[in-house]
Every structure is written in structure tokens, then in C-alpha cells.
Amino acid sequence: MSSYDFPDDLLHAQRAWYATYRQLAQEVNPSQTTVLRRTLQRLSVRIATHPYWATIPGRAPAARMALKQYTWEPGPTEARR
């Protein structure tokens, strides 16, 4: 893991964001793309406003990149889809 101790709910939200993004990239149904885009917006707000970022003042940009890098790879259940 990275040098940051990310809370589980933040890790889950970022992984869900990537999974939703991957679904959106493959979706052809316009009504479903709307649902996926709204999901991405909600997850983006949840990630950006998470209280964890206030615990690391001055290091948040580096921590955000570390979170993205750590959660980029699909998990075992996502890889099987």
C-alpha cells in the first residue's frame, strides 16, 4: 500500500468510481449512460469532500494521486466482468 492510511470507505468510493467509469466507456444505451454519469458525479463529490483530506493539510494533492494509483487496477471481482 502507499504511505497513506486511507479509510476503507474512501478506498471503496474510488474503486467504485473507476468501475463506473469503465462501465460508462463500454455503454451504448443513452439512458444508462445518464445513470452512470450521475453515479460518477455523486462518487466524485463523496471522494472530494471526504473528511480524510482535512487530516493531511498540505499533502492532500499527493495523497489524492496516491489514492488514484492505489485503486487504479480492477479488483478480483471487477476483472471477471
GIQUIWO-V834185 format. One record per residue. N is the residue number from 0. PHI is phi in whole degrees, -180 to 180 (NA if undefined). BURIAL is 1 if it has 9 or more other C-alpha atoms within 8 Angstrom, else 0. D_LAST is the distance of its C-alpha to the last C-alpha in Angstrom with 2 decimals. Layout:
n=<N N>
phi=<PHI PHI>
burial=<BURIAL BURIAL>
d_last=<D_LAST D_LAST>
This chain:
n=<0 1 2 3 4 5 6 7 8 9 10 11 12 13 14 15 16 17 18 19 20 21 22 23 24 25 26 27 28 29 30 31 32 33 34 35 36 37 38 39 40 41 42 43 44 45 46 47 48 49 50 51 52 53 54 55 56 57 58 59 60 61 62 63 64 65 66 67 68 69 70 71 72 73 74 75 76 77 78 79 80>
phi=<NA -79 -79 -99 -103 -72 -68 -58 -67 -71 -61 -62 -63 -69 -65 -64 -61 -64 -63 -66 -61 -65 -64 -61 -63 -105 -78 -114 -81 -57 -69 -74 -64 -63 -61 -67 -64 -65 -63 -61 -63 -63 -65 -61 -65 -60 -70 -68 -104 -63 -60 -57 -63 -74 -85 -130 -57 83 -116 -59 -59 -67 -67 -63 -67 -63 -61 -63 -65 -67 -101 -62 -68 -65 -73 -58 -76 -72 -66 -81 -69>
burial=<0 0 0 0 0 0 0 0 0 1 1 0 1 1 1 1 1 1 1 1 1 0 1 1 0 0 1 0 0 0 0 1 1 0 0 1 1 0 1 1 0 0 1 1 0 1 1 0 0 0 0 0 1 0 0 0 0 0 0 1 0 0 1 0 0 1 1 1 0 1 1 0 0 1 0 0 0 0 0 0 0>
d_last=<24.56 26.69 30.27 29.30 28.69 26.03 25.83 22.70 22.42 22.62 19.91 17.65 18.65 18.04 14.52 13.88 15.66 13.51 10.20 12.27 13.73 10.66 9.94 13.67 13.82 11.91 13.58 16.66 18.04 20.79 20.98 17.35 17.91 20.88 19.05 16.54 19.59 21.47 18.79 18.94 22.71 22.84 20.71 22.88 25.98 24.85 24.19 27.36 29.62 28.54 31.75 30.65 31.67 35.24 35.53 35.37 37.78 38.15 35.03 32.41 31.46 30.84 28.95 26.68 25.85 25.35 22.92 20.88 21.04 20.21 17.03 15.82 13.52 10.02 10.43 9.36 7.05 5.52 5.59 3.82 0.00>
